Amino acid sequence: MKYFISTVSLLASLVFASPTPDFGSNKIEKRATLTDVTATGWASLNGGTTGGGSAAPVTVSDYAGLVAAVAGTEPKVVIISGPITQEAAQVRIGSNTTLVGADSSVILTGFGLLVRNDNNVIIRNIAIAKVTAANGDAIGVQYGSNIWIDHVDLSADRTKDKDFYDGLCDLTREASFITLSNSYIHDHWKGSLIGHSDSNGAEDTGHLTVTQNNNHWKNIHSRTPSIRFGQAHIYNSYFEATTDGINVRQGAEVLVESNVFDGTTKPLFTVDNGGAVEKDNVWGAGSNTVPAGKLSTVEYQYELLGSGAVIAGVVGKSGNTLSFAGGTTPSTPTSTDGSDSSDVEPQESAVPTTTSSKKSSEKKTASSKAAKKTKS
């Protein structure tokens, strides 16, 4: 069965409130409720992504409480009330979970989140910073499906060796029906890996279906994203001072629409083989060098801002800019485990560059006033 979920409802359902500072982007905090919008993109297919649904919310305030609250497969809604700092393994999130940060103060420092062998998970309005490689990715999904990651702020820094931290949002090992939306991904060597290894085609082929939309990528060296074997729809996003752009590898197919690349020498490229369909993109310092692909439509409804409106549409609005109310009492601790970090990427660029922009020859495909429905 096909489900059509419009990004318009996401934007229209939130009301602007007062400005809130973050790590470098001028954010506008928005009021939200736990059920104000539904999952978009590929996460809206395959039965949809509902997380914990209408389960009574539980509020947590520390690492142990978070670990306990998100464990198991029963429906659950978990609200993190404030910042948590802990040098520790990723917190394992069980199936049928909605996990949100109460407001823009919620920053998880030193540990990340992992969905592995679980499904139907929503992660919203959380910042995650400086997770060392020993503790895994900021957000990782392995053998999971129907995962909606929305309004997150993921970062580290570029002052240390590129392998000191792991990935910011890595989707690997048969991960499918995943959406990363309205997020601020910045100040890191390695952004988002989709498909962890050239040798994993037997496992990953037919999986790794990912939507990435309305995101702000800034000061990322590579993997924005790097995708192997799967299919990705990337639209309405701003790539600011990223060295490498979208790397299409090992037969992957991408649909790339309504994006702006500023200071990126390889905005859409391949180091082996892949296919791309592109429409209305501003390429910045480079151009599209990927052969024509086959992914020209998707099975959900979405809205294209148009490349001329992308910067204003995402800067200051992406990231953990929501504010939720409600919750109950903190939970009690339990154990968690780690993740896979075998994600070596060959032929990545050495230094970032900034030059003038060059626009795709494709015509705009939609306006901000009317949604575009596409079917495969």
N, C-alpha and C positions, 0 to 999 in steps of 0.2 A: 504493500500500500504506500502511496506517495503522500507526503505531508508538505504543505506549502506555508512557510512561516516568514513573514516580512520583517526585514530589519527596520522598516518604518515604525512598527509598533514599539520596538526597543527605544528608539529616540523620542517618540512622542509621549511615552508613558512616564518619563522622568521630568521633574520640575527643578529648575535651577535654584540654587541657594547661594550661600556666601563663599567667596574664594578661600581655598586652603592650600598652603604651600606643600611642595614635595621635593624630590631630589634634584630638581632642575627644570621641571615643566610647570607652567602656571596652570594649576588645576582649578576647575570649577566643581565644587561638591554638589551632588544631586540627591534629592530625596528618592528613596526607593523602598519597595516592600519585597518580602520574600517570594511573592507570587506575581510581581508586576509585569514580567515578560516571560516569554518562552524561548527555548533554545533556537538558534538560527543556524543556517548553513547545513553542512553535512550532519551535524549533531541533531538536526530536526528530523532526519530520515531514520529508517530502520526501527520504526515504532516511536521515535522521539526520545528526548532526554528530559526527564522530570525530576531527577535527584530524589530527595526525600519527600517531595510532594507536600502534603499538608500535615506532616508529622509535627508534633509540638516541639518548638525550638529549645535547644539547650545552649547555655552560654558557658564558654571556657575562657580562662585567662592565663594559662601556663602550658608548657610543653606536655607535661604528663596528662593534664586534663584533656588536651587536644587529642593525644594518642588514643586515649580511652574512648572519647566521644565519637570518633569517626570509624572505629573498628566494627567489623561485622557487616552483615548484609541486610539487616532490617532497615526500613525507611527511617531516616533521621535528618534533622535540620540542625546544624551546629553554627553558632555565632561566636566568633573570636572578638573579645571585648576591647583589646588593646594590644600594644606591641609585645612580642615575645622574643627574647634573645637566648639562644641555646646552641652550642656546638654539638650537633647530634645528627644521627641518621635521619633520612627522610621519614616523614610521618605517612604511614600506609593508610589510604582511604578505602573503605569497603564500599561495596555496591549500594546503590539507592541512597546516596548521600548528597545533601546540599550543604556546602561549606562556604560561609561568607564572613567578611570582615565587617564589623559594626559600622566603621567609618574610616576615613583616610588615615587615621592614626595607627591602623593595624599593619605593622611591619614585622615579618618573621625574618630574623637575622641569624645566620649560621646553620639553618636547616631548611630543607625543602619539603615538597609533597610528592607522593608516589601513588599512582593507581596501577596495580599489577594484578592481572587475572580477575579484575572486577569491572563492573559495567554500570551505566546510568549514574553518572556523577556530575554535579555542578560545582564549580569553584569560581567565586566572584569576589571582587572588591578586596583583594589582598595584595600587599607588597611583600616581595621576598628578595632578600639582599645577601650577597657575600656568602654563598654556600660553597665551601671548598670541595675540590674533587673527591676527597676522601668521604665526604658526606653525600655525594651524588648530585643530581641536577636540581635546579630550583623547582621545576615541575617536570615530572617524568610520567609517561604512560606506556605500559608494556602489556600486551595481550589484553587490552581493554577496549571496549566499544561504547559509543554514545557518551562522550565526555564533552561538556561545555565549559570552557575556560574563558571567563569574561571579566573585563575591567580589572586586570591584574597589572602590577608594576613589578617588573623583573629586572634586576641589575646586579652588578658586582663592581669591578673597576678594570682599567687597562694598565695599571701600574705594575702588575706582577706578571710572571710568565704565563703564556696562554693556556697552559695546562694546570695552573694553580686552582682555577675554578673549572667546573664542568659546564654543561649546557644550561641555558636558561629555560628552554621548553622543548624537551626531546620526546618525540613520539615514535616508538620503535616496536619491533617484534609483534606484527599483526595488529597494531593499534588501528582502529577504524571508526568512522563516523564521529569525527572530532572537529570542534570549532574553537578557534582562538580569536576572540573578538574584542574590540574596544580597549586594547591593552597598550601599555608603554613599556618597550623593551629596549634597554639602553645600557651603555657603559660596560661593555663586555667583549671578550674575544669571540665567543661562539654563541650564536643566537639560538636557532631552532633546527634540530636535526630530525628529519623524517625518514626513517629507515637507517639502521645503525651501521650496516656493513655491506660492501659489495658482494660478499659471499652468502648473503642471507635471502637471495631471491626466491628459493623454494618455499620459504616460510612467509615472506612478505608479499609476493605477487598475488593480486586480488584483494589486498587489504590496503592500509595506509591511505584512507580517504579523508582529506583534511581541508577545511575552510579556514583561511586567515583573512580577516577583514577589519577595516576601520582601526588599524593599528598604527602606532608611531614607533618606528625603529630609529634609534639615534646612537651614534658612536659605537657601532657594532662592526667588528672586523670581518666576519663571514657568517654564513648559514642564516640567511634572512628570507626564506629558509634554504637548506640543502635537502633535496628530496630524492630518494631512490625508489624505484619500482612502483610507487603509488600514483595517486591523482590528487592534485591540489588546486583549489580555487582561491586566488589571491586578489583582493580588490579593495578600493577605497583606503589605501595605506600610504603613509609618508615615510620614505627612507632617507634620513638626514645624516650625512657624514658617515655612511656605511661604506666599507671598502669593497667587499663583494656583495652582490645582490642575491637573486634567486638562482640557485645552482640546480639544474635539472639533470638527473643522472640515472644510469642503469634502466633506461626505458620508461622513466616516469613521464607523466603528461600533466601539463599545467594550463589553466585558464587564468590569464593575468589581465585585469581590467581596472582602469581608473585609478592609477597609482602615480606617485611623484617620487623620482629619485634625484637627490641633490648631492652632488659630490661623489657619485658612485661610478667607477670606471667600468665595472662589469655588472650592469643592472639585471640582465637576464642572459645566462650563459650555461654552457655544459662543458664538462671535462671528459665526457665519453659519449653518451648518446641519450637523447630525450626529445620530447616534442612540446611545443608551446603554441597556444593561440593567444594573441594579445590584441587589445583594443584600448585606445585612448590612454596611453601612458606617456609621461614625460620622463625621458631617459637620462637626463642630466649629462654627465661627462661621457657616457658610453652609448651603447645601442643593444638591441636584441640580436644575439648571435645563435639562438637555438632554432633548429629546423622547424618548419610548420608542423603542428601537432594535430591531434584528433579530438581533444577535449574542448568542444565548442559550446556545449550546453550542460546544465546541471538540473537536477530534479526538484529544486526548491526555488521559491520566490526570493528576490533580493533587489535592493535599490543601489544603483550606481550614482555617486555624488557628481561624477564628472571630474576629470583631473584638475580643472581650474578651481574646484571647491574643496579639494581634499585637505590641503594644509589647514584651512580654517575649520574644517570639519573634524579634525582629529587632535590637533595640538591643544593641550590644556583640557581636553575632554576624554582622552584615553587614560588608562591607568585606574588606580583605586580611587575613583572620584565619587563613589556612591555613599549614601548614609542610610543604614538600616536601624530600625528600632526594635525592641523586644528582647526576649531571651529568658533563661531561667538560671539555675545555679551551676557552677563548674562541676565537671565530672572528676572521676578518680583515675589514676594512672594505670597503664598496662604496657606491654612491650611492642616494639616495631622492628622492621628490618630494612635492608638497603636496596640498591638497584644496580643495573647494568651500566657500565661506563665505557664499553668498547666502541668508541665512536671516532676513530682516526679518520681525518679527512685529508686526502692528498691534494696538492696543487692549489692551495689557498693563497691569496695575495699577501704580500708582506707589509705594506704600509698604506694608510688611507690617503686619498687625494680629494681635492675639491676644485672643480672647474665649472664652466658654464653649462646650461641645460640645452637639451635637444628633445623635441617632442615626437612621439609616434605619429605615423601618417594616418592612423586609423581615426575615424570620426567618433565623436562621443556617442555612447550607446544608450544612455538614459539620463533623465534629469532628476533633480532632488524633489520633484513634485509628483512623480508617478513611478510606481514600482515596475520593474521589468520581470515578467514571468518567463522562465526558460524550462524546457523539458528535454530530456535525452531520449 
